[in-house]
Amino acid sequence: MNHSSIDSANKQGFAFAIGAALLFSCKPIIIKWAYNYGIDVVNSIKRTFLCDLYFFQQKAH
């Protein structure tokens, strides 16, 4: 790997880390909004698992 591809990979990794931190910190806010709209815990977990299932299936193929 040359120097420019390493710099590009470092920038991409840094962007992913920042994005993940921002999305993770927004999670409690989204959960509070969902509870205000009457979504209970079981339905919230079902929706989370269904979204995760889609991404895991895409990763498997």
Secondary structure, 3 states (H helix, E strand, C coil): CCHHHHHHHHHHHHHHHHHHHHHHHHHHHHHHHHHHCCCCHHHHHHHHHHHHHHHHHHHHC
